[in-house]
Amino acid sequence: MMNLRLLILMLAVVVGGCALATTGGEPDPEVKLRLGLNALAEQDLLSAKEHLEWVYRNHPSEPIGAQALVALIAGELDPRNPTRDLSATADLSSQLLHAADAPAWTRPLGQTLHLVAIELQDNGERIARVEAALDAAGLPEVNGASLPAQIEAANEERDRLQHQVDSLQVQTAQLKKDLDESRAELERIKKTVKG
C-alpha cells in the first residue's frame, strides 16, 4: 500500500513537472501566462509580476509576450497595488509602442496606457507639491469635518428624523382609528345591555 502511494506521488510530481515544462526543461509560456493572470486576478501581485515578466522577457516578439506585457502593465497601473510605480508603468507601456513585432492592437492600447500613467504620475507629483507647500506654510488645519460634510450629515439626520416622524404619524393615526372603533363598539354594547 505504501509503495502504491509513493508511486502515485511520484507520478503527480512528474505530471506536474510536465505541465510546467516543455522540451529542454523551459517552462511553458502558456502555463506561466495563465499562472500570472490567475495571480493578478487574486491580487497576488508579486507572483503575477514574476510569471508575467518571465513570459514577456522570454517571448517579447510573440503574441503571448504582448499579452503578458499588457497584463503586467495592468497590474502595475492598478490603484490597489501598494507598490505601484507609475514611472515604471509608463516605461512598460512605451515598450508596447516600440515593439517591432507586436500585434497592431497593442499600439493604441500602449499609447493610452502610457498617457494615463504619465497623467497619474503628474497629478500625484502636483498633489505632493501642494501638500508640501501647505506643510511648509504652517497654515492652521481644520479639526473635524468640513462644512460641506457637516451640511450633508445634517441633511441625512433631517431625512432620518422626518422618516421617523412620518412613521409615528402613521402609527398615531392607526391608534386613533383603533380607539374610535373600540369606543363605538363599547357604545353599541352599552346600548345592547340597556335595551
N, C-alpha and C positions, 0 to 999 in steps of 0.2 A: 504494500500500500504506500509506503514511504517512497519507494522508487518511482511509483506512478506520479506522485505529487511532484517529485523532483523533475521528472521528465516533462510534466505539464508546465512547470515553472520555467524550465529551460526553453521550451517551445514558445512560451509567451515572450521571453526576452528576445529570442531570435526573430519572431514575427514582429515584435515592436521595433526592433532594430531595422528590419527590412522596411517598415513603414516610414522610418525617418531617413533612410539612406538609399541612394541609388548605387549604380555601379561605381566602384572606386572609393566607397565609403563617404562620399559627399552627401550631405543632407538633400532631400528632395525639396526644391524650392516651393512646389505647390503645398507641401505639408507645412513648411516654415511660414509661408504666407497665411495659410489657414490658422496656424497657431498664433501668429501675430494679430490677425483680425479678431480672433476669439479673445485674446488677452486685451486688446483695445476695447472691445465691447464690454469687458468686465472691469474696465478701468485699472487693469494691471499694466500701467504704462511702462514700467521698467522692462517687463518681459516682452511687451508688444514692441518696444523700441529695439530690443535685442534681435528678435526674429525678423522684423521688417527691415532693419538696417542690413542684416546679413543678406536677405534676398536682393535688396537694391544694390549693394556693393558687389555681389557676385553675378548679378544679371542686369546690369544697368541699361543695356541696349535692347532688352527684350520686353515685351508687353508685361510680363509678370514683375519685372523690375519697376516699371512705371506704376503698376498697381500698388506695389509695396511703398514706393515713394509717396504717392498720394495719401495712402493710409498713415504713413509716418508723419506727413505734414498735418493731417487732421488731428493726430494725437498731440503734436506739438502746439497746435493752434487752439486746442480745446481749453476753454476757461477753467475747467475742473482740474487741469494739470497743474499741480503745485510747483513743478519745476519748469513751467512754461518759459521758453526763451524766444521772444518774438524776433530777435535778430537772427537766431539760428533758423527759425521758421521762414523768414524772408529769404535766407540763403538757400534753404532746401527747395522752396517754391521756384526760385530762379533756375534751379537745375532742371525743372520741367521745361523751362523756356529754351534752355541751351542744349538739351539732349538731341543729338543729331537724328537718332533712330526712333525717337519717342513717337507714339501714335498721335495723330492730329488732334484728338480730343483733349490731350494734356495741355496744349498751348493756351487756349482761353482759360482753362482751369488754373494753370500756373500763373497767368497774369493776374487773375482775380485774387488768388491766394496770396501772391506776392504783395499786391496793393493793400489787401486787408491787414496783413502782418505789419507792413510799414505804417499804415494809418493807426493801428492799435499801439504800436511802439511809440509813434509821435505823440498820441494822446496820453499815453502813460507817462512819457517824459514831461509833457506840459503840466500834467496834474502834479507830478513830483516837484517840479519847479515852483508851482503856485503854493503847494503845501510848505516847501522850504522857505519861501518868501514870507508866508504868514507866520511861520515859527520864528523866523529871524526878526520880524517886526515886533514881536512880543505883544500882539494885539490880544485884548481880552476875548475869552471864548464864552459862548452861551452854555450855561449849565441847564440841562433838561431839554425838553422837546422844543422844536422851532414853533413859531406862531402858526404856520400852516398845519403842522402836525397837531397842535393844540386845538385848532378850529375843527379839523377833521375828527378828532376824538370827541369834541363837544357835540358835533353833529351826529356822530354814531350814538352817543349817550342819549341825545334828544330823541332819536329814532327809536331806541330801545325803550325809553320811558313812554313814548307815545303808543308803542305797541302794547305795553303793559296797561296803560290807561284804557285803550280800546278793548282789551281783553276783560278788564274789570267792569267796564260799562256793559258789555255783553252779559257777564255773569250777574250784574245787578239787575238788568232788565229781566233775565230769566228768573231770578229770585223774586222780583216784584210780581211777575206773571204767576209763579207758583203760589205766592202768598195770596194774591187776588182769587185764584181758583180755590184755595183752601178756605178763605173767608166765605166765598159763595157757597161752597159745599157745607160749611158749618151753618150758614143761614138756612139752607134747604133742610138740613137735619133738624134745626130748631123748629121750623115751621111744621115739619112732619110730626115731631114729638108733641107740639101744642095742639095740632089739629086733629 
